[in-house]
Amino acid sequence: MKAIIIGDIVGKPGRRALAQVLLGLKQKHNAEFVVANVENCAAGAGVIPRIGDEILKLQVDVMTSGNHIYDKKEVVPYIESQPRLLRPLNYPNDSPGRGVWLGVSQSGTPVAVINVQGRVFMPPTDCPFRAVDRALSEIGTRASVIIVDHHAEATSEKLAMGRHLDGRVSCVVGTHTHVQTADEQILPGGTAYITDLGMTGPHEGVIGVRSELVLTRFLRGMPARFETAKGRPKLHGIVVEVDERGGRAIAIERVSIEATDESEPNGDDEY
C-alpha cells in the first residue's frame, strides 16, 4: 500500500498547490490513501468548514492539525461532526473533536491515523508519548497500517517520538515548523520517519508569512498582523510504501513539487 502524507497547507496558495499537484502525484505513485495537515489552511491560521470540505473533495482522506486548530470559531461544530478532521489527541478529553481516525483505504486496508502535539516550546498539553501509547492499546489489531502526525517544534522531541514508536506504527511524520527536513528514513524496527514534512504553500515569504511583516517583528520589535505570502507555491510531503500485512514500511520518498503561481481571482474572500 502507498500513502501520501502532505505537510502543513498554508492559505489559498497552499490549497491551490494541493489542487494542482495531488491528483497527478497519486496517479504517478498509485497511492491509495492521503493524509494532509490543514491547521493553517484558512488565511494561514485554522480551518473553516467550507475549506475543510474543499480539501476532502481533492481526495484527501484524513486531515490532521495542531496548535491552530481552534483559531477559527466556525471549526468547533465542524470538527465535532466531521470525523476526518483531527485535533491533537493529547488535548483535554472534552475538547471538541477527536485525535484518532480509524477506517479503510481505497483497497480496503484497515488504517489508523493518530494526531498528537509536542510539548517543547509549545502550548501545554498532556504527554504525547503516553497519549499515543494509550491510543495504540485501544486500536489493537483493528488497523494494519498506522500513521502518526506529531505536530511539534523541537527536532529532538520529534525524533524521540520516532524512536519511541519504531516497530509499533507504520509511519511517524513531524509537522509545524514548515521547513522540510532531509532525514527521511526507515528506522530499524520498520517505521518510516521524517522530522518535518515541510509546507504546502508559498515559499517566497518566511514559513508562509509575508517577509516584511516577519522582519518588522525581528528588527523593530513591533507587533504586526501576519498575512499569508503569495509567491512560489510548492507541495511538500512524502510518499510511503507499507507492507499492509505487517504494517512495516518498505520505502519512503520525500516530495517537493512546485505549482503554478496564480494571481488572486476577482472577488475572492479573505481566506
Secondary structure as UniProt FT lines:
FT   STRAND          2..6
FT   STRAND          8..10
FT   HELIX           11..29
FT   STRAND          33..37
FT   TURN            41..44
FT   HELIX           49..57
FT   TURN            58..59
FT   STRAND          62..64
FT   TURN            67..70
FT   TURN            73..74
FT   HELIX           75..81
FT   TURN            83..84
FT   TURN            89..90
FT   TURN            93..94
FT   STRAND          100..104
FT   TURN            106..107
FT   STRAND          110..117
FT   TURN            120..121
FT   HELIX           128..139
FT   TURN            140..141
FT   STRAND          145..151
FT   HELIX           155..165
FT   TURN            167..168
FT   STRAND          171..175
FT   STRAND          185..186
FT   TURN            188..189
FT   STRAND          192..194
FT   STRAND          199..202
FT   TURN            207..208
FT   HELIX           211..220
FT   STRAND          233..243
FT   TURN            244..247
FT   STRAND          248..258
FT   TURN            266..267
//
